[in-house]
Amino acid sequence: MKKLLILIPCFLISEAGAQEIQTVQTVPVDKMNIIKTNVTAYAFRNINLSYERAITQWFSLNVGFGAMTQGKVPFINAFLKDEDEKRFQNLRVKATNFTIEPRFYIGKGYGKGFYFAPYYRYSDVSSNSFDFYYDYNAIDGNTYQIPLKGQGSTSGNSGGLMVGVQFFLTRSQNLVLDFWIAGAHYGSGKGDFTMTSDFVLTPEMQAQLKKEIENLDIPFVDYTVETNANGAKVKVDGPWAGFRSGLSIGYRF
C-alpha cells in the first residue's frame, strides 16, 4: 500500500511532464515568415512589399517598402482650390517610403488575429520640372502672367500607431489576408522647392510672387517663401502627417 501511495505522485508528475512536452511540441515553430503586398495601394501607383517575422507567439516584426511611380498628385483637388490646381497642370510627383513596424497580437498569435502596431516611417517625395505661373498686377493697371519653372523634393520622419487583424485563409495556413483597419502617423519634414523665371523680377514682382505662393495655404504643411530676382525658394520645415489603411495579401512559409 505504501509503495502504491509513493507511485501515484510519481505517475502524476510524469504525466504532467509529458503533457508539458507535448504542449511545447505543438507550438508552430515552422511558417514563421510572411511576405505580403498591399493590393489597395496599387490604385495609387504604389508598388509595395513587406516581410513579417514572428519572434514569439504574441510579438512579430514587420518591415515594408513602397514606391509610388511618377504621376499626378493623388487627391490634389482636396487641398487646392480649382484656380490654384490649374497652375499645377503638369506637376508630377514620385515617392518612396520605408516602415518598421513591431506588432503585438492579442488574438491567437503567431501572425494571426487582432494586433496593434506602433511604427516608424521614413518618406521621400520629389517632383518633376513643372510649370507655375502667377498674375502680376502692374502699376499701369494691366495684369501680366509670369511663368516659372519649379522643381524640388522633401522628406519626413514620423511615428504612429496602427490597428489591424490578420487571417489565415487556407487549411494549410499559407495564404494570408492582412486588414489594416486604421493607422495614423505624425512627425516632421524638411525639403526645398525652387522656382525660376526667365524674367528678371523687380522687388514689386517678387513681393506679389511671395504672396501668391503663401496664399496657396497647403494643409498639413508648414513652409516659408523667399524671393529674389530669379524666382523663389520654398522651404518646407514643419509637421508631417499621414494615414494608413488597406488590404494586403500574403504568403506564409
HELIX and SHEET records of a PDB file:
HELIX    1   1 LYS A    2  GLN A   25  1                                  24    
HELIX    2   2 VAL A   39  PHE A   44  5                                   6    
HELIX    3   3 ILE A   76  ALA A   78  5                                   3    
HELIX    4   4 ASP A   82  GLU A   85  1                                   4    
HELIX    5   5 LYS A   86  PHE A   88  5                                   3    
HELIX    6   6 PRO A  203  GLU A  214  1                                  12    
SHEET    1   A 9 PHE A 130  ASN A 137  0                                        
SHEET    2   A 9 THR A 143  PHE A 168 -1                                        
SHEET    3   A 9 GLY A 113  SER A 127 -1                                        
SHEET    4   A 9 VAL A  93  TYR A 105 -1                                        
SHEET    5   A 9 PHE A  59  GLY A  71 -1                                        
SHEET    6   A 9 ASN A  46  ALA A  54 -1                                        
SHEET    7   A 9 ASN A  33  ASN A  38 -1                                        
SHEET    8   A 9 GLY A 231  ARG A 252 -1                                        
SHEET    9   A 9 LEU A 175  THR A 196 -1                                        
SHEET    1   B 9 PHE A 130  ASN A 137  0                                        
SHEET    2   B 9 THR A 143  PHE A 168 -1                                        
SHEET    3   B 9 GLY A 113  SER A 127 -1                                        
SHEET    4   B 9 VAL A  93  TYR A 105 -1                                        
SHEET    5   B 9 PHE A  59  GLY A  71 -1                                        
SHEET    6   B 9 ASN A  46  ALA A  54 -1                                        
SHEET    7   B 9 ASN A  33  ASN A  38 -1                                        
SHEET    8   B 9 GLY A 231  ARG A 252 -1                                        
SHEET    9   B 9 TYR A 223  ASN A 228 -1                                        
END                                                                             
